[in-house]
Amino acid sequence: MLDERIKHGYYKIRNEAALIIYFAAVASFLIKTLILGYSFNQVVFEFIVMIFFPVYQTIRAHQMGLEINMEKDGRNLVLRNILLALFCGIVCIAYLYFKTGEQGWTYNDIIEKVGFLISYVAAFSMIRILFLKYEKKRAKDLEKKYDD
């Protein structure tokens, strides 16, 4: 029979392993598209993992009745996440700008690579915003239900 501490430790290890796989998929996607010049057809698996990992995590949290909180220590993390995404976008654009001269990429090559990044960010952001709005509505409904 497993003790609660052992179960918690086991779940924590599995969560860390899942995050490692997720970040490996993100790194693989960025390296393959930005550095190696792979087309979207060659990185579909990484794209699917990057989109559906957070979606699955959100759905499971909802099923288990856990609250998805975007605050840490009273600070709103949404602004931090937006600024982090902007910074990463600027770094990627700067990288592509300097790589253009080295590898002889054309304007269309850069548009294709930036298009992958924009499509990922747009899809991820849209899904995240929809889930956060849904969670806020759900939290209000639960609060209203239990206040009565």
N, C-alpha and C positions, 0 to 999 in steps of 0.2 A: 504494500500500500504506500502511495506516494504522499509525502508531507506537502503542505501548501507552499512552503519555501522552495522545495525541490521543483514543484510544478512551475512556480513563478520563474525560477532560474532557467528552467527548460524553455519556457515560452519566451523569455528574454533572449536566449541564445538563438532561437528560431527567428525571432524578429530581426536580430542583428544580421543573421545570414540572409534574410530576405532583402534587407536594405543594401547589403553588399552586392547582391545580384542586381538589384534595381540600379544602383550607381554604376555597376559594371556595364549594364545595358546603355545607360546614358553616355558613359565614356566611350563605349564602342560606337554608338551612333555618331557622336561628335568627331571621333577620329576617322571613322570610315567616310563620313560625308565631307568634312572640312579638309582633312589632310590627304586621304587616299583617293578622294574623288569618286566614291561609289555613288551609283544612282539610287533613287528611292526604292526600286524593286529589290535591290540587294540589301537593304536595311529595314525591311518591313517588320521582321521579328522584333528588332530593338524598338521600333516605333510603337508596335502593339504593346510590348512590355511597359514602355514609358507611359502610355496612355492608360492602360487598364490596371496597372498596379495600384495607383491612388484610388481609382474607381472601386476596385475590389475592397480595398482597405476601408473606404467610406461606407460601402454597403454592409460589410461585416460589422463595422462599429455600430451602424444603425440597427442591424438585426440583434446584436447583443445588448442593445439599450445603452450604449456608451455615448457620451456627448463628445462631439468634435469641437474642440475649443481652439480658437485662433488667437488666444491670449496666453502670454507666459509672464508670470510675475506681474500681472496687471498691465503689461504693455501689449499693444496691438501688433501682431506679427504680419498683418496684411501689407502695411506700408513697407516693412523690411523686405518682404518677399518681392514686392514690386520693384523696389530699388535694386535688389540683388539680380532680378531678371534683366533690368535695364543695364546694369553693369556688365553682365555676361553677354548681352547683345552687343554692347559697344566693343567689348574685347573681341568678339567673333567678327564684327565688321572690320575692326582694325587689322585683325589677322588676315582676313580675306583681301584687304586692300594691299597689304605688304606682300602677300603670296602671289598676287596678280602679276607683279613685275618679275618675280623669280621663276614661276612656272609657265608664264605665258597664257594664263587663263583669260578667256574672253569675258565680256560683259554678261553674256548669256550663261556662262558657267557660274558666275558669281550670283546671278539672279536665281539660278536653280538651287544652289546651296543655301542661300538665304531663305528661299521659299520653303525648304524643308524645316528650317528652324522656326520660321514664322508660323507654318502650319502646325507644328508641335505646340508652340507657345499658345496659339489661338485655341486649339482643341483642348489643351490642358486647362487653360484659364476659363474657358466656357464651362467645362464640366465642373471645375472647382467652384466657380461662382454659383452655378445652379444648385450644387449640393449644399453650399453654405446657406443660400437663401432657403432651401428646403429645411435645413436643420434649424434655422432661426424660427421658421414658422412652426416646426414640430415642437421646439422648446416652448414657444408661447402657448401652443395648444395643450401641452402637457401641464404647464404651469396653471393654465386656466382650469383644466380638468381636476387637478389636485387641490386647487384653492377652494373649489365648491364643496 
